[in-house]
Amino acid sequence: MLLQFISRQKTHIATLPLSGIRAGSAMIVAATVAAGVTLPAAALAGDRIIGFDVGLGAQYAPEYEGSGDYTVSPSGTFSLKQLQFGSLNFDGTGESTGFSISPSLRYIAKRESSDFPELAGIPDNDLAIELGFRASYDWEGYGVFGQVRKGVTGHHGLAGEVGADVKFDLSDKTSLSFGPRVAFGDDKYMSYAFDVPATATALAAYDASGGMKSYGAELKIRHELNDRTFLEGLVAWERYDGDAAMSPIVQAGDRDQVRIGVNLIRRFQLRF
């Protein structure tokens, strides 16, 4: 499970406190039951495992979506690597091929317009949490994925991404992946991110519609320090398209967005 965190538009993968991890575990089990997967009674007394990677680091990224100004800020990662609960058994700790599905969550921090003169007169964007699923298919050296999420706070739209990766082993400890990305959003999400109301004093009013938001590419390099500790670097570029590109917010900032980050990652395993 990948959790994406946006602070203003400091787009990065986010860390959650332990309480949030426990809540996420409960949602995973609830989603499994809702999907019709029957868990035997023995699972309740059996060995249940949740394994996940948590990382902390820093990144250089735009102040908010569409901003032309950059800042260095804290960043983090969280990904579900292992889930064993009776007959439910997911293990992403090693190289694997085939189809997989996992939860996806993104956190978008509040955007306070008073911090940016170009956003004068635009209401603040409330903190948003998006929940959804990620589906992927991997071959040896290649992979494709798609993920879609619905806003449950802040906005109530749909947002997601599709992408593909080519994967290389640079050594027995170091791997590299690279591939294209396409992001999209429905009317509600695009309005949340790119609308300009008539009350704006620095920008013309604008009403964004749903569709493709951006296209770009991402490169990631990961080095294994030991079997539970990793160093990961990321370089991502996206170019806004369609209604997002035409938004006065983007035109006053920059259509091209770059993000550079590095995180130290630790793998944890909980048994209960």
C-alpha atoms as a printed R data frame, in Angstrom:
    type eleno elety resid chain resno       x       y       z
1   ATOM     1    CA   MET     A     1   0.000   0.000   0.000
2   ATOM     2    CA   LEU     A     2   1.442   3.353  -0.980
3   ATOM     3    CA   LEU     A     3   0.482   6.462   0.915
4   ATOM     4    CA   GLN     A     4   1.047   9.693  -0.879
5   ATOM     5    CA   PHE     A     5   1.445  12.958   0.993
6   ATOM     6    CA   ILE     A     6   1.097  16.434  -0.485
7   ATOM     7    CA   SER     A     7   2.121  19.393   1.661
8   ATOM     8    CA   ARG     A     8   0.860  22.362  -0.322
9   ATOM     9    CA   GLN     A     9   2.187  20.784  -3.506
10  ATOM    10    CA   LYS     A    10   5.083  19.120  -1.813
11  ATOM    11    CA   THR     A    11   4.066  15.890  -3.523
12  ATOM    12    CA   HIS     A    12   5.648  12.961  -1.776
13  ATOM    13    CA   ILE     A    13   4.937   9.677  -0.144
14  ATOM    14    CA   ALA     A    14   3.875  10.180   3.454
15  ATOM    15    CA   THR     A    15   4.587   8.681   6.825
16  ATOM    16    CA   LEU     A    16   1.802   7.936   9.261
17  ATOM    17    CA   PRO     A    17   2.052   7.590  13.042
18  ATOM    18    CA   LEU     A    18   1.626   4.115  14.491
19  ATOM    19    CA   SER     A    19  -2.001   4.847  15.316
20  ATOM    20    CA   GLY     A    20  -2.587   5.550  11.618
21  ATOM    21    CA   ILE     A    21  -0.904   2.269  10.691
22  ATOM    22    CA   ARG     A    22  -3.233   0.382  12.994
23  ATOM    23    CA   ALA     A    23  -6.223   2.164  11.478
24  ATOM    24    CA   GLY     A    24  -4.967   1.325   7.988
25  ATOM    25    CA   SER     A    25  -4.650  -2.342   8.957
26  ATOM    26    CA   ALA     A    26  -8.256  -2.375  10.098
27  ATOM    27    CA   MET     A    27  -9.370  -0.835   6.794
28  ATOM    28    CA   ILE     A    28  -7.461  -3.491   4.844
29  ATOM    29    CA   VAL     A    29  -9.202  -6.311   6.699
30  ATOM    30    CA   ALA     A    30 -12.594  -4.587   6.407
31  ATOM    31    CA   ALA     A    31 -12.111  -4.122   2.669
32  ATOM    32    CA   THR     A    32 -11.183  -7.780   2.294
33  ATOM    33    CA   VAL     A    33 -14.331  -8.934   4.068
34  ATOM    34    CA   ALA     A    34 -16.472  -6.507   2.055
35  ATOM    35    CA   ALA     A    35 -14.988  -7.925  -1.147
36  ATOM    36    CA   GLY     A    36 -16.332 -11.325  -0.239
37  ATOM    37    CA   VAL     A    37 -13.136 -13.078   0.904
38  ATOM    38    CA   THR     A    38 -14.019 -15.514   3.680
39  ATOM    39    CA   LEU     A    39 -11.508 -15.787   6.486
40  ATOM    40    CA   PRO     A    40 -11.623 -19.098   8.356
41  ATOM    41    CA   ALA     A    41 -12.123 -19.134  12.108
42  ATOM    42    CA   ALA     A    42  -8.640 -20.582  12.504
43  ATOM    43    CA   ALA     A    43  -7.249 -17.294  11.208
44  ATOM    44    CA   LEU     A    44  -8.461 -15.541  14.340
45  ATOM    45    CA   ALA     A    45  -6.201 -17.689  16.467
46  ATOM    46    CA   GLY     A    46  -3.451 -18.208  13.894
47  ATOM    47    CA   ASP     A    47  -0.312 -16.321  13.030
48  ATOM    48    CA   ARG     A    48  -1.264 -12.946  11.580
49  ATOM    49    CA   ILE     A    49   1.435 -10.745  10.099
50  ATOM    50    CA   ILE     A    50   1.533  -7.181   8.847
51  ATOM    51    CA   GLY     A    51   4.804  -6.067   7.264
52  ATOM    52    CA   PHE     A    52   5.446  -2.539   6.061
53  ATOM    53    CA   ASP     A    53   8.209  -0.119   5.080
54  ATOM    54    CA   VAL     A    54   8.402   3.316   6.689
55  ATOM    55    CA   GLY     A    55  10.799   5.978   5.462
56  ATOM    56    CA   LEU     A    56  11.783   9.516   6.406
57  ATOM    57    CA   GLY     A    57  13.777  12.013   4.391
58  ATOM    58    CA   ALA     A    58  13.666  15.313   2.557
59  ATOM    59    CA   GLN     A    59  12.562  16.578  -0.848
60  ATOM    60    CA   TYR     A    60  12.789  19.570  -3.132
61  ATOM    61    CA   ALA     A    61   9.348  20.219  -4.638
62  ATOM    62    CA   PRO     A    62   6.819  22.935  -5.606
63  ATOM    63    CA   GLU     A    63   5.052  24.830  -2.824
64  ATOM    64    CA   TYR     A    64   1.638  23.596  -4.089
65  ATOM    65    CA   GLU     A    65   0.119  22.086  -7.241
66  ATOM    66    CA   GLY     A    66   0.993  24.407 -10.107
67  ATOM    67    CA   SER     A    67   3.384  26.601  -8.126
68  ATOM    68    CA   GLY     A    68   6.538  27.899  -9.782
69  ATOM    69    CA   ASP     A    69   8.254  28.299  -6.395
70  ATOM    70    CA   TYR     A    70  10.124  25.422  -4.781
71  ATOM    71    CA   THR     A    71  10.992  24.559  -1.224
72  ATOM    72    CA   VAL     A    72  12.847  21.869   0.716
73  ATOM    73    CA   SER     A    73  10.571  20.004   3.092
74  ATOM    74    CA   PRO     A    74  10.386  16.738   5.059
75  ATOM    75    CA   SER     A    75   9.180  13.706   3.126
76  ATOM    76    CA   GLY     A    76   8.430  10.097   3.816
77  ATOM    77    CA   THR     A    77   7.249   6.780   2.476
78  ATOM    78    CA   PHE     A    78   4.874   4.090   3.643
79  ATOM    79    CA   SER     A    79   4.194   0.860   1.752
80  ATOM    80    CA   LEU     A    80   2.495  -2.375   2.713
81  ATOM    81    CA   LYS     A    81   4.906  -5.243   2.056
82  ATOM    82    CA   GLN     A    82   3.317  -8.249   3.740
83  ATOM    83    CA   LEU     A    83  -0.145  -9.246   4.945
84  ATOM    84    CA   GLN     A    84  -0.967 -12.689   6.332
85  ATOM    85    CA   PHE     A    85  -4.392 -13.280   7.833
86  ATOM    86    CA   GLY     A    86  -5.587 -16.881   7.566
87  ATOM    87    CA   SER     A    87  -6.087 -17.712   3.879
88  ATOM    88    CA   LEU     A    88  -5.229 -14.133   2.904
89  ATOM    89    CA   ASN     A    89  -1.518 -14.058   2.113
90  ATOM    90    CA   PHE     A    90   0.245 -11.169   0.382
91  ATOM    91    CA   ASP     A    91   4.050 -10.957   0.301
92  ATOM    92    CA   GLY     A    92   5.783  -8.160  -1.574
93  ATOM    93    CA   THR     A    93   9.096  -8.317   0.304
94  ATOM    94    CA   GLY     A    94  10.974  -9.903  -2.601
95  ATOM    95    CA   GLU     A    95  10.894 -10.062  -6.375
96  ATOM    96    CA   SER     A    96   7.459 -11.213  -7.500
97  ATOM    97    CA   THR     A    97   5.560 -11.514 -10.760
98  ATOM    98    CA   GLY     A    98   1.888 -11.618 -11.647
99  ATOM    99    CA   PHE     A    99  -1.174  -9.649 -10.587
100 ATOM   100    CA   SER     A   100  -1.556  -7.961  -7.224
101 ATOM   101    CA   ILE     A   101  -3.960  -5.519  -5.611
102 ATOM   102    CA   SER     A   102  -3.467  -3.380  -2.526
103 ATOM   103    CA   PRO     A   103  -4.959  -0.322  -0.820
104 ATOM   104    CA   SER     A   104  -3.865   3.178  -1.827
105 ATOM   105    CA   LEU     A   105  -4.089   6.319   0.290
106 ATOM   106    CA   ARG     A   106  -3.052   9.926  -0.304
107 ATOM   107    CA   TYR     A   107  -2.904  12.799   2.166
108 ATOM   108    CA   ILE     A   108  -3.061  16.400   0.898
109 ATOM   109    CA   ALA     A   109  -2.188  19.092   3.416
110 ATOM   110    CA   LYS     A   110  -4.179  22.289   3.709
111 ATOM   111    CA   ARG     A   111  -3.263  25.035   1.204
112 ATOM   112    CA   GLU     A   112  -3.514  28.415   2.890
113 ATOM   113    CA   SER     A   113  -3.988  31.116   0.259
114 ATOM   114    CA   SER     A   114  -2.740  33.838   2.599
115 ATOM   115    CA   ASP     A   115   0.748  32.353   2.245
116 ATOM   116    CA   PHE     A   116   0.845  33.124  -1.491
117 ATOM   117    CA   PRO     A   117   0.024  36.547  -2.999
118 ATOM   118    CA   GLU     A   118  -1.033  35.014  -6.321
119 ATOM   119    CA   LEU     A   119  -3.820  33.087  -4.524
120 ATOM   120    CA   ALA     A   120  -5.339  36.188  -2.889
121 ATOM   121    CA   GLY     A   121  -9.121  35.935  -2.672
122 ATOM   122    CA   ILE     A   122  -9.157  32.154  -3.252
123 ATOM   123    CA   PRO     A   123 -10.542  30.148  -0.299
124 ATOM   124    CA   ASP     A   124  -8.116  27.848   1.478
125 ATOM   125    CA   ASN     A   125  -8.023  24.223   0.364
126 ATOM   126    CA   ASP     A   126  -8.921  22.022   3.331
127 ATOM   127    CA   LEU     A   127  -6.839  19.011   4.281
128 ATOM   128    CA   ALA     A   128  -7.817  16.047   2.079
129 ATOM   129    CA   ILE     A   129  -7.540  12.304   2.562
130 ATOM   130    CA   GLU     A   130  -8.101   9.989  -0.416
131 ATOM   131    CA   LEU     A   131  -8.708   6.246  -0.092
132 ATOM   132    CA   GLY     A   132  -8.713   3.666  -2.871
133 ATOM   133    CA   PHE     A   133  -6.931   0.715  -4.447
134 ATOM   134    CA   ARG     A   134  -3.863   0.013  -6.556
135 ATOM   135    CA   ALA     A   135  -3.707  -2.865  -9.063
136 ATOM   136    CA   SER     A   136  -0.436  -3.938 -10.681
137 ATOM   137    CA   TYR     A   137   0.994  -6.622 -12.914
138 ATOM   138    CA   ASP     A   138   4.695  -7.449 -12.891
139 ATOM   139    CA   TRP     A   139   6.931  -9.424 -15.172
140 ATOM   140    CA   GLU     A   140  10.638  -9.996 -14.654
141 ATOM   141    CA   GLY     A   141  12.144  -6.566 -15.247
142 ATOM   142    CA   TYR     A   142   8.847  -4.825 -16.085
143 ATOM   143    CA   GLY     A   143   5.663  -3.697 -14.390
144 ATOM   144    CA   VAL     A   144   2.431  -1.774 -14.984
145 ATOM   145    CA   PHE     A   145   0.001  -0.325 -12.453
146 ATOM   146    CA   GLY     A   146  -3.125   1.733 -11.999
147 ATOM   147    CA   GLN     A   147  -4.576   3.282  -8.874
148 ATOM   148    CA   VAL     A   148  -7.709   5.257  -8.104
149 ATOM   149    CA   ARG     A   149  -8.746   7.010  -4.905
150 ATOM   150    CA   LYS     A   150 -11.813   8.884  -3.651
151 ATOM   151    CA   GLY     A   151 -11.580  11.910  -1.409
152 ATOM   152    CA   VAL     A   152 -13.191  11.372   1.986
153 ATOM   153    CA   THR     A   153 -12.175  14.735   3.465
154 ATOM   154    CA   GLY     A   154 -11.258  18.008   1.780
155 ATOM   155    CA   HIS     A   155 -12.849  16.992  -1.499
156 ATOM   156    CA   HIS     A   156 -15.085  14.126  -2.588
157 ATOM   157    CA   GLY     A   157 -13.797  13.570  -6.094
158 ATOM   158    CA   LEU     A   158 -11.825  10.775  -7.757
159 ATOM   159    CA   ALA     A   159  -8.117  10.948  -8.566
160 ATOM   160    CA   GLY     A   160  -5.609   8.409  -9.765
161 ATOM   161    CA   GLU     A   161  -2.612   7.458 -11.847
162 ATOM   162    CA   VAL     A   162  -1.508   4.832 -14.336
163 ATOM   163    CA   GLY     A   163   2.085   4.004 -15.161
164 ATOM   164    CA   ALA     A   164   4.690   1.488 -16.208
165 ATOM   165    CA   ASP     A   165   8.257   0.756 -15.145
166 ATOM   166    CA   VAL     A   166  11.373  -0.850 -16.526
167 ATOM   167    CA   LYS     A   167  13.433  -2.331 -13.676
168 ATOM   168    CA   PHE     A   168  17.167  -2.942 -13.530
169 ATOM   169    CA   ASP     A   169  19.449  -4.522 -10.961
170 ATOM   170    CA   LEU     A   170  22.583  -2.382 -10.888
171 ATOM   171    CA   SER     A   171  24.147  -4.745  -8.344
172 ATOM   172    CA   ASP     A   172  22.989  -7.332  -5.821
173 ATOM   173    CA   LYS     A   173  22.169  -4.444  -3.439
174 ATOM   174    CA   THR     A   174  21.020  -1.680  -5.779
175 ATOM   175    CA   SER     A   175  18.024  -1.483  -8.136
176 ATOM   176    CA   LEU     A   176  16.660   1.164 -10.469
177 ATOM   177    CA   SER     A   177  13.198   1.660 -11.986
178 ATOM   178    CA   PHE     A   178  12.039   4.172 -14.571
179 ATOM   179    CA   GLY     A   179   8.833   4.765 -16.470
180 ATOM   180    CA   PRO     A   180   6.009   7.038 -17.650
181 ATOM   181    CA   ARG     A   181   3.134   8.317 -15.519
182 ATOM   182    CA   VAL     A   182  -0.308   9.731 -16.367
183 ATOM   183    CA   ALA     A   183  -2.524  11.336 -13.698
184 ATOM   184    CA   PHE     A   184  -6.238  12.101 -13.899
185 ATOM   185    CA   GLY     A   185  -9.080  13.492 -11.831
186 ATOM   186    CA   ASP     A   186 -12.833  13.986 -12.061
187 ATOM   187    CA   ASP     A   187 -14.677  17.333 -11.917
188 ATOM   188    CA   LYS     A   188 -14.682  17.490  -8.119
189 ATOM   189    CA   TYR     A   189 -10.979  16.827  -7.737
190 ATOM   190    CA   MET     A   190  -9.955  19.202 -10.546
191 ATOM   191    CA   SER     A   191 -12.145  21.920  -9.040
192 ATOM   192    CA   TYR     A   192 -10.510  21.363  -5.662
193 ATOM   193    CA   ALA     A   193  -7.011  21.739  -7.092
194 ATOM   194    CA   PHE     A   194  -7.386  24.209  -9.967
195 ATOM   195    CA   ASP     A   195 -10.610  26.276  -9.731
196 ATOM   196    CA   VAL     A   196 -10.410  30.048  -9.307
197 ATOM   197    CA   PRO     A   197 -13.578  31.664  -7.899
198 ATOM   198    CA   ALA     A   198 -14.838  35.135  -8.795
199 ATOM   199    CA   THR     A   199 -13.627  36.359  -5.402
200 ATOM   200    CA   ALA     A   200  -9.981  36.012  -6.510
201 ATOM   201    CA   THR     A   201  -8.202  39.355  -6.759
202 ATOM   202    CA   ALA     A   202  -5.006  38.319  -8.556
203 ATOM   203    CA   LEU     A   203  -6.263  35.666 -10.990
204 ATOM   204    CA   ALA     A   204  -9.168  35.395 -13.445
205 ATOM   205    CA   ALA     A   205 -12.114  33.166 -12.510
206 ATOM   206    CA   TYR     A   206 -11.856  29.613 -13.852
207 ATOM   207    CA   ASP     A   207 -13.855  26.372 -13.633
208 ATOM   208    CA   ALA     A   208 -11.803  23.213 -14.243
209 ATOM   209    CA   SER     A   209 -13.403  20.035 -15.616
210 ATOM   210    CA   GLY     A   210 -12.380  16.430 -15.078
211 ATOM   211    CA   GLY     A   211 -10.030  14.464 -17.281
212 ATOM   212    CA   MET     A   212  -6.323  13.957 -17.711
213 ATOM   213    CA   LYS     A   213  -4.369  16.100 -15.253
214 ATOM   214    CA   SER     A   214  -0.750  15.494 -16.242
215 ATOM   215    CA   TYR     A   215   1.780  13.227 -17.874
216 ATOM   216    CA   GLY     A   216   5.378  12.672 -16.888
217 ATOM   217    CA   ALA     A   217   8.008  10.197 -15.764
218 ATOM   218    CA   GLU     A   218   9.565   8.921 -12.559
219 ATOM   219    CA   LEU     A   219  12.980   7.462 -11.792
220 ATOM   220    CA   LYS     A   220  13.676   5.679  -8.523
221 ATOM   221    CA   ILE     A   221  16.881   4.123  -7.221
222 ATOM   222    CA   ARG     A   222  16.983   1.907  -4.128
223 ATOM   223    CA   HIS     A   223  20.030   0.630  -2.243
224 ATOM   224    CA   GLU     A   224  19.855  -2.090   0.411
225 ATOM   225    CA   LEU     A   225  21.967  -1.206   3.462
226 ATOM   226    CA   ASN     A   226  20.903  -4.414   5.202
227 ATOM   227    CA   ASP     A   227  17.911  -6.767   5.029
228 ATOM   228    CA   ARG     A   228  15.678  -4.247   6.848
229 ATOM   229    CA   THR     A   229  17.154  -0.858   5.949
230 ATOM   230    CA   PHE     A   230  17.161   0.860   2.540
231 ATOM   231    CA   LEU     A   231  18.170   4.188   1.016
232 ATOM   232    CA   GLU     A   232  15.869   5.397  -1.768
233 ATOM   233    CA   GLY     A   233  16.186   8.345  -4.127
234 ATOM   234    CA   LEU     A   234  13.502   9.666  -6.475
235 ATOM   235    CA   VAL     A   235  13.330  12.122  -9.359
236 ATOM   236    CA   ALA     A   236   9.865  12.821 -10.817
237 ATOM   237    CA   TRP     A   237   8.656  15.195 -13.514
238 ATOM   238    CA   GLU     A   238   5.095  15.945 -14.568
239 ATOM   239    CA   ARG     A   239   3.613  18.372 -17.087
240 ATOM   240    CA   TYR     A   240   0.058  19.561 -16.595
241 ATOM   241    CA   ASP     A   241  -2.341  19.016 -19.474
242 ATOM   242    CA   GLY     A   242  -5.940  19.823 -20.363
243 ATOM   243    CA   ASP     A   243  -7.948  21.872 -17.896
244 ATOM   244    CA   ALA     A   244  -5.183  21.704 -15.305
245 ATOM   245    CA   ALA     A   245  -2.720  23.372 -17.690
246 ATOM   246    CA   MET     A   246  -5.244  26.102 -18.542
247 ATOM   247    CA   SER     A   247  -5.921  27.006 -14.903
248 ATOM   248    CA   PRO     A   248  -4.745  30.526 -13.986
249 ATOM   249    CA   ILE     A   249  -3.165  28.947 -10.904
250 ATOM   250    CA   VAL     A   250  -0.857  26.908 -13.139
251 ATOM   251    CA   GLN     A   251  -0.334  29.702 -15.666
252 ATOM   252    CA   ALA     A   252   0.754  32.016 -12.849
253 ATOM   253    CA   GLY     A   253   3.137  29.303 -11.673
254 ATOM   254    CA   ASP     A   254   4.653  26.564 -13.823
255 ATOM   255    CA   ARG     A   255   3.114  23.870 -16.003
256 ATOM   256    CA   ASP     A   256   6.181  21.675 -15.431
257 ATOM   257    CA   GLN     A   257   6.632  20.279 -11.940
258 ATOM   258    CA   VAL     A   258   9.781  18.533 -10.664
259 ATOM   259    CA   ARG     A   259  10.252  16.650  -7.441
260 ATOM   260    CA   ILE     A   260  13.568  15.332  -6.050
261 ATOM   261    CA   GLY     A   261  13.676  13.349  -2.831
262 ATOM   262    CA   VAL     A   262  15.669  10.920  -0.725
263 ATOM   263    CA   ASN     A   263  14.399   8.704   2.097
264 ATOM   264    CA   LEU     A   264  15.923   6.322   4.602
265 ATOM   265    CA   ILE     A   265  13.534   3.352   4.840
266 ATOM   266    CA   ARG     A   266  13.125   0.781   7.588
267 ATOM   267    CA   ARG     A   267  11.134  -2.455   7.279
268 ATOM   268    CA   PHE     A   268   8.895  -3.546  10.179
269 ATOM   269    CA   GLN     A   269   6.896  -6.707  10.833
270 ATOM   270    CA   LEU     A   270   4.064  -7.015  13.368
271 ATOM   271    CA   ARG     A   271   2.803 -10.421  14.503
272 ATOM   272    CA   PHE     A   272  -0.402 -10.790  16.490
